[in-house]
Amino acid sequence: MDDVRSGHRLAPPGASPHRRWSPPGPGTWLLDSSHFPRPLCRFTAAVFPDAFMQGFRAGYARYGTLIEATDVALVGCFLYNRLRTLGTPPDADDRPTEEEFRRLLADDPVLRERMATARAALAERRWRADLHEWDTAVKPALRGLHQALAEVNVRTVDDAGLCHLVDRCGEAMTEAYFQHHRFDAAALLPVGDLVVHTVRWTGMAPADVLGCLAGASPVTEGAPEELDDLVAALREDGAAAAPVLDEWLPAEEALSRLIGWPEPVGSRTGSYLAALAALPVDGQDPVAEPGSLEAPELVLARVRAALESGRQAPGDAAAEITARVRAAVPAEWRAEFDDLLAEARLVYRLRDERTVHADRLLGSVTRAAVLEAGHRLHERGALDAPDDAVDLAPDELRMLLLDGRGPTRDEVARRVHWRRTATYRDVPAAFGPPPVGLVPARWLPPEAARVQEAVGFALTAMLRDAGQPPGDRTVHGLGVSAGSYEGTARVLTGSGELARVQTGDVLVTAATGPAFNLVLPRLGAIVTDRGGLLSHAAIVAREFGVPAVVGCPDATVRIPDGARVHVDGATGTVTVL
């Protein structure tokens, strides 16, 4: 089958939002609004799709899933996926019957090989070898690549040298996205395996089972170890805490004072800021989004909140939840539960480490190079603002910088406006017929069925929203972090409004990104339009012990900013009081 290559299908301004878009190809295409609720910038759009498809295909083949590949296409720079499964063409109207599939299973050597691969993957616990490869080879190589690129002084190289750096950064981003998705199955299968088995044994909600994993992914919190070290030093040196607690002192000056403070405060401040450097303020597009260090007021607010309140270690809460879940498991299955939990906790960090040490780390240095090009183009009158350069593809940026040829200033401005204002509501949720879906697991040999159920749950937990219609005063979603809370709704359109969040607020937003970690200590609860059980919002809510409901249809539209709301993380409901 032919891969679908990325292509931009932009519609004329003013067209009907449901009629102006054409499908990227035959078959069923689903909008990935959980990861990308806004359009990708043109630079990322040029490097992401092929790298994603190649990594995804390699990773899932290694675990013997029936998922052959996921095609990716960009419509209006929004990401759409088309799932390809062995035994079912992507444009099929329906999946094969059980008799047809069993005949395929007997006759098709590719399918037989996949079944054997699934058996081997489970027997070998293949994710352990993958985690070792990530820790000892891939992660160090990506960090080394970042260091080599970061050593180039973007302000001193000439235009040709800067273009060469941008090209190297594009290649590095391609490698980062490829490696990220090559480890998808390794990161997800043991987690899905734990949940599927435990729900079957206990009848508990998947969110309760996932609570057992809190604290197993420190990187999810956004440099918690470095923050703890800094807070400990500030508490030991009371005078050093003064710049943090002085709300009248500009954030940049406060952080500058901390960096220059005598040891150990100075070095620990530097370590914390260095750890944050790879995190964009918001979203999944590290080239388009400002880095955390570009928002010093949020960084300082996070340090202040940690200094004032402290925090419960996520592992403490996980121990209590695990004891409750384990007690619900029938005695004859507890040893297997313990084993599944140990494997899931072992690899759980891989899900977010791939993001931080791959695309976000390389994206931060790429953004620096692209912004330098943007400054030069802005000075020449080619761009309205330096950061508009992210909406140039790498070849366009090169032409504009070296030859003055390429998209006009007005054309780039239109791209920038679309990226900053469009949301997933402006494009269709899907193209084509309803998805056919995978064949039932019961048609497969036991090991392949186990792999399919585990991976299927994990993918659904990341991507699928609740999809329930809202009531007059109640919004329904997925309860992903237990507890209930009543407070003031703070409806945010993006990370640029994070400074509006007050202690005790209920955060209501389309989806959360890394920067939201900076205000989590202030929050009473989290509500998002998009996301599933393994979305960023769900994971960080469980890490911080904050009640959360995700995947609510139109929560940001139906809940007024400033309204009093009641959030129930168990039932997945948000009621406007």
PENOR-V564339 format. One record per residue. N is the residue number from 1. RES is the residue in one small letter. PSI is psi in whole degrees, 0 to 359 (* if undefined). NEAR is the number of other C-alpha atoms within 10 Angstrom. D_LAST is the distance of its C-alpha to the last C-alpha in Angstrom with 2 decimals. Layout:
n=[N N]
res=[RES RES]
psi=[PSI PSI]
near=[NEAR NEAR]
d_last=[D_LAST D_LAST]
This chain:
n=[1 2 3 4 5 6 7 8 9 10 11 12 13 14 15 16 17 18 19 20 21 22 23 24 25 26 27 28 29 30 31 32 33 34 35 36 37 38 39 40 41 42 43 44 45 46 47 48 49 50 51 52 53 54 55 56 57 58 59 60 61 62 63 64 65 66 67 68 69 70 71 72 73 74 75 76 77 78 79 80 81 82 83 84 85 86 87 88 89 90 91 92 93 94 95 96 97 98 99 100 101 102 103 104 105 106 107 108 109 110 111 112 113 114 115 116 117 118 119 120 121 122 123 124 125 126 127 128 129 130 131 132 133 134 135 136 137 138 139 140 141 142 143 144 145 146 147 148 149 150 151 152 153 154 155 156 157 158 159 160 161 162 163 164 165 166 167 168 169 170 171 172 173 174 175 176 177 178 179 180 181 182 183 184 185 186 187 188 189 190 191 192 193 194 195 196 197 198 199 200 201 202 203 204 205 206 207 208 209 210 211 212 213 214 215 216 217 218 219 220 221 222 223 224 225 226 227 228 229 230 231 232 233 234 235 236 237 238 239 240 241 242 243 244 245 246 247 248 249 250 251 252 253 254 255 256 257 258 259 260 261 262 263 264 265 266 267 268 269 270 271 272 273 274 275 276 277 278 279 280 281 282 283 284 285 286 287 288 289 290 291 292 293 294 295 296 297 298 299 300 301 302 303 304 305 306 307 308 309 310 311 312 313 314 315 316 317 318 319 320 321 322 323 324 325 326 327 328 329 330 331 332 333 334 335 336 337 338 339 340 341 342 343 344 345 346 347 348 349 350 351 352 353 354 355 356 357 358 359 360 361 362 363 364 365 366 367 368 369 370 371 372 373 374 375 376 377 378 379 380 381 382 383 384 385 386 387 388 389 390 391 392 393 394 395 396 397 398 399 400 401 402 403 404 405 406 407 408 409 410 411 412 413 414 415 416 417 418 419 420 421 422 423 424 425 426 427 428 429 430 431 432 433 434 435 436 437 438 439 440 441 442 443 444 445 446 447 448 449 450 451 452 453 454 455 456 457 458 459 460 461 462 463 464 465 466 467 468 469 470 471 472 473 474 475 476 477 478 479 480 481 482 483 484 485 486 487 488 489 490 491 492 493 494 495 496 497 498 499 500 501 502 503 504 505 506 507 508 509 510 511 512 513 514 515 516 517 518 519 520 521 522 523 524 525 526 527 528 529 530 531 532 533 534 535 536 537 538 539 540 541 542 543 544 545 546 547 548 549 550 551 552 553 554 555 556 557 558 559 560 561 562 563 564 565 566 567 568 569 570 571 572 573 574 575 576 577]
res=[m d d v r s g h r l a p p g a s p h r r w s p p g p g t w l l d s s h f p r p l c r f t a a v f p d a f m q g f r a g y a r y g t l i e a t d v a l v g c f l y n r l r t l g t p p d a d d r p t e e e f r r l l a d d p v l r e r m a t a r a a l a e r r w r a d l h e w d t a v k p a l r g l h q a l a e v n v r t v d d a g l c h l v d r c g e a m t e a y f q h h r f d a a a l l p v g d l v v h t v r w t g m a p a d v l g c l a g a s p v t e g a p e e l d d l v a a l r e d g a a a a p v l d e w l p a e e a l s r l i g w p e p v g s r t g s y l a a l a a l p v d g q d p v a e p g s l e a p e l v l a r v r a a l e s g r q a p g d a a a e i t a r v r a a v p a e w r a e f d d l l a e a r l v y r l r d e r t v h a d r l l g s v t r a a v l e a g h r l h e r g a l d a p d d a v d l a p d e l r m l l l d g r g p t r d e v a r r v h w r r t a t y r d v p a a f g p p p v g l v p a r w l p p e a a r v q e a v g f a l t a m l r d a g q p p g d r t v h g l g v s a g s y e g t a r v l t g s g e l a r v q t g d v l v t a a t g p a f n l v l p r l g a i v t d r g g l l s h a a i v a r e f g v p a v v g c p d a t v r i p d g a r v h v d g a t g t v t v l]
psi=[150 138 144 119 158 144 143 127 83 137 159 146 143 356 158 131 338 0 354 356 144 147 149 352 180 163 192 124 127 136 129 81 352 318 325 79 351 166 150 151 162 328 310 320 333 336 341 309 307 320 319 310 318 316 316 313 316 318 316 329 326 341 5 30 159 346 115 317 166 116 146 135 153 125 113 28 13 146 128 143 144 115 135 127 147 135 352 113 150 338 18 144 335 160 164 158 168 319 316 319 318 327 318 318 326 329 335 114 331 317 318 321 322 320 319 322 320 317 315 320 318 318 321 348 59 336 334 316 322 319 320 318 319 312 321 340 302 308 313 322 319 320 324 321 318 316 318 320 323 339 343 126 104 338 345 344 151 179 318 318 322 320 320 319 317 320 316 320 320 318 321 320 321 315 320 313 322 311 321 308 346 336 13 305 321 322 330 326 309 327 312 322 317 312 314 313 316 321 320 320 325 336 9 162 143 324 325 319 318 337 338 343 358 137 353 356 78 326 338 326 345 74 50 325 316 324 317 319 318 315 320 319 321 322 328 325 89 326 327 336 344 314 331 318 345 101 349 347 128 143 316 319 321 315 323 319 320 320 324 3 151 160 150 3 315 310 325 328 316 320 320 315 324 322 327 343 332 355 123 159 323 153 185 10 92 344 321 326 140 145 162 326 349 358 67 331 327 321 314 321 323 318 317 316 319 323 322 324 333 186 151 134 130 327 330 314 322 323 319 316 316 319 320 317 316 323 333 345 129 145 323 346 1 325 320 323 314 319 315 320 318 319 320 317 328 315 355 323 338 331 310 336 324 321 312 315 357 266 324 323 310 331 327 318 329 317 319 317 318 321 324 317 322 321 317 319 325 318 332 1 11 342 150 326 153 319 359 343 339 342 27 134 158 318 327 319 318 313 317 320 322 325 351 10 149 197 145 164 319 321 316 321 322 320 316 316 316 313 323 338 335 147 173 341 346 357 159 147 338 159 146 186 169 147 142 319 165 157 152 143 331 345 350 160 156 314 318 324 319 317 315 316 318 311 320 317 313 317 317 321 334 326 332 130 174 318 20 144 144 154 186 315 3 130 134 145 206 121 116 349 119 163 163 154 143 128 189 129 129 99 117 138 347 179 341 345 9 331 344 343 128 159 129 357 157 113 125 117 169 311 154 152 183 324 335 339 331 335 359 322 341 342 148 332 167 137 130 152 319 167 159 198 337 25 165 315 318 317 312 328 317 324 320 357 36 129 140 143 124 171 33 126 118 35 320 343 321 337 118 143 131 355 153 126 156 123 126 104 348 314 347 36 148 119 129 120 *]
near=[6 5 12 18 13 21 16 15 17 15 15 9 10 7 10 12 13 12 10 15 18 13 17 23 13 14 20 23 26 18 24 21 24 24 20 20 23 27 25 26 26 23 24 24 23 21 20 22 22 21 20 23 22 18 21 25 20 19 23 22 19 19 28 26 26 24 22 20 24 20 24 26 27 24 22 21 23 26 24 25 19 24 20 22 19 18 20 20 16 22 16 14 14 14 18 17 10 13 10 11 18 14 11 17 20 10 11 14 11 13 18 14 14 23 24 16 19 26 21 17 19 18 10 11 15 15 24 15 12 20 19 11 13 20 14 11 11 20 18 14 15 22 15 12 18 23 14 11 20 18 9 15 10 20 13 9 13 10 17 12 13 22 22 14 20 26 18 15 26 22 13 23 27 23 21 29 26 25 26 27 25 25 23 21 27 27 27 24 27 27 28 27 23 24 26 20 19 26 17 10 15 15 11 15 14 19 23 21 23 25 26 25 27 26 25 19 21 17 19 21 23 21 17 15 15 19 22 18 16 25 23 15 19 23 14 13 15 9 10 18 20 14 20 23 17 12 13 9 13 14 20 16 12 21 22 14 17 24 19 13 16 12 13 16 25 20 16 23 27 18 19 21 20 14 20 22 18 25 29 27 30 22 24 22 24 27 30 30 21 22 25 23 18 14 17 18 18 22 22 21 20 22 23 20 20 18 20 12 10 13 13 11 14 22 15 11 19 22 16 12 19 20 11 14 19 20 12 15 21 13 11 8 13 16 13 15 21 14 11 20 23 16 19 25 19 19 21 23 19 24 21 19 20 24 23 24 23 28 28 26 26 31 29 24 27 29 24 19 24 28 21 19 25 24 20 17 22 18 12 11 11 24 22 18 16 18 22 24 32 26 25 24 17 21 15 17 26 22 14 17 21 11 9 15 13 17 16 13 16 12 12 21 18 13 20 21 11 18 20 14 11 15 17 19 13 14 18 20 14 17 20 14 14 13 20 19 12 18 20 11 16 12 14 17 14 14 19 26 21 23 26 26 20 22 27 20 21 24 18 15 19 19 19 19 23 20 13 13 13 17 11 9 12 19 25 24 30 29 30 33 31 21 16 19 20 19 20 25 28 27 26 18 15 17 21 12 11 20 11 12 19 15 15 18 24 31 29 26 23 28 28 30 20 23 25 24 23 22 20 24 21 20 20 23 29 29 34 28 25 33 31 28 28 23 24 23 28 31 26 28 25 25 25 21 24 24 26 34 36 33 32 28 21 18 24 21 13 15 21 16 16 13 15 17 21 20 29 24 26 19 16 24 23 28 17 19 12]
d_last=[53.29 52.71 49.91 47.61 47.88 45.21 45.23 43.11 42.33 40.91 40.26 41.18 38.57 36.76 37.37 34.87 32.61 33.33 37.04 38.36 38.62 41.42 41.36 43.20 45.42 45.83 43.60 39.89 38.16 34.59 32.56 31.81 28.52 27.50 30.33 30.75 27.71 29.89 33.62 36.28 38.61 42.13 43.77 41.63 41.86 45.63 45.86 42.99 43.59 47.12 46.58 43.50 45.40 48.45 46.61 44.42 47.49 49.54 46.91 46.05 49.73 50.40 48.22 49.48 46.36 46.73 44.69 47.47 45.63 42.66 43.69 41.75 41.68 39.94 38.68 37.68 37.72 34.89 35.99 36.76 38.23 40.65 41.38 45.02 46.06 49.57 50.83 48.42 49.08 46.07 46.61 47.13 45.48 45.13 45.99 49.35 49.86 50.43 54.17 54.26 52.36 54.61 57.59 56.22 55.64 59.28 60.77 58.73 59.88 56.77 54.51 56.84 56.75 52.94 53.02 55.55 53.51 50.47 52.72 54.13 50.79 49.49 52.84 53.16 49.52 50.03 46.81 48.58 51.32 48.84 46.91 50.29 51.24 48.00 48.51 52.24 52.90 50.09 47.73 50.69 52.11 48.90 48.64 52.31 51.81 49.04 51.32 54.20 52.16 50.56 54.06 54.90 54.50 52.87 53.92 57.61 58.28 59.59 57.91 59.76 58.84 55.17 55.26 56.87 54.12 51.42 53.29 53.44 49.72 49.10 51.30 49.50 46.09 47.63 48.86 45.52 43.61 46.40 46.36 42.58 42.54 45.82 44.04 41.02 42.30 43.45 40.03 38.11 40.46 40.48 36.68 36.33 39.19 37.48 34.24 36.08 38.38 35.86 33.45 36.54 37.66 34.42 31.90 29.36 26.77 28.32 25.65 26.82 30.39 29.77 28.42 32.08 32.98 30.93 33.38 36.01 35.45 35.65 35.95 32.37 31.09 33.25 36.36 35.02 38.57 39.63 36.53 37.21 40.83 39.96 37.54 40.23 42.77 40.57 39.99 43.71 44.59 42.38 43.86 42.82 39.13 39.39 39.02 35.88 34.19 35.37 32.43 34.84 37.25 36.98 35.96 39.21 41.30 39.48 40.04 43.59 44.30 43.05 45.27 48.23 47.59 50.25 49.95 47.98 45.01 46.55 47.32 44.05 42.16 44.36 43.73 39.95 40.12 42.63 40.34 37.50 39.94 39.56 35.78 34.42 31.37 29.41 30.00 33.00 35.54 37.34 39.73 37.19 34.65 35.54 36.48 34.62 37.47 36.83 33.54 34.91 31.95 29.77 32.62 32.97 29.27 29.58 32.66 31.10 28.10 30.55 32.83 30.29 28.39 30.62 29.38 29.87 32.33 30.78 33.83 32.94 29.65 31.56 34.19 31.78 30.21 33.71 34.99 32.30 32.89 36.64 36.66 35.16 37.99 41.00 43.86 46.15 43.80 42.80 45.66 44.67 41.02 42.27 44.39 41.69 39.29 42.06 42.77 39.13 38.70 42.02 41.05 37.29 37.94 39.92 36.88 35.74 39.17 40.44 37.89 38.49 42.28 42.95 41.17 39.20 42.25 44.58 42.00 41.86 45.63 45.62 43.05 45.32 48.31 46.52 45.17 48.72 49.94 47.18 48.36 51.89 50.91 48.75 51.75 53.84 51.45 50.53 46.80 44.27 43.02 44.25 41.23 41.71 44.46 42.06 42.00 45.71 47.11 49.72 52.65 51.24 50.77 54.32 55.81 54.04 55.03 58.64 59.60 57.07 56.47 53.18 49.92 49.81 47.56 45.63 45.28 43.87 41.47 40.16 39.68 37.81 35.49 34.72 34.08 31.72 29.70 29.85 27.32 27.62 26.12 29.35 31.64 31.97 30.42 33.85 37.36 39.67 39.40 36.93 37.91 40.68 39.60 41.82 44.20 43.05 43.83 45.91 48.48 49.22 51.33 49.37 49.18 48.18 45.54 44.12 44.04 42.42 39.62 38.91 39.00 37.11 34.20 34.14 34.31 31.51 29.36 29.87 29.53 27.56 23.88 21.85 22.42 19.98 18.51 14.77 13.03 11.35 7.76 9.20 11.79 14.73 17.28 19.72 18.87 21.57 21.01 20.02 17.60 13.91 12.08 9.02 9.59 9.86 10.49 14.15 15.28 19.05 21.74 24.29 25.82 27.01 23.61 23.41 24.46 21.06 19.48 18.97 19.19 16.07 14.37 12.97 15.66 14.98 18.39 20.83 22.88 24.00 27.56 29.64 28.61 25.05 26.81 27.58 24.00 22.93 23.80 21.13 18.26 15.77 15.16 16.35 15.20 17.99 19.00 22.38 24.20 25.25 25.99 28.61 26.99 27.09 23.37 23.76 26.93 25.94 22.68 24.96 27.50 25.17 23.26 19.84 17.28 17.29 16.53 19.01 20.36 17.16 18.32 17.25 14.30 15.59 15.73 12.51 10.14 10.72 12.46 11.02 7.30 5.31 5.24 6.93 10.41 12.98 16.40 18.20 16.70 15.94 12.39 9.40 6.07 3.79 0.00]
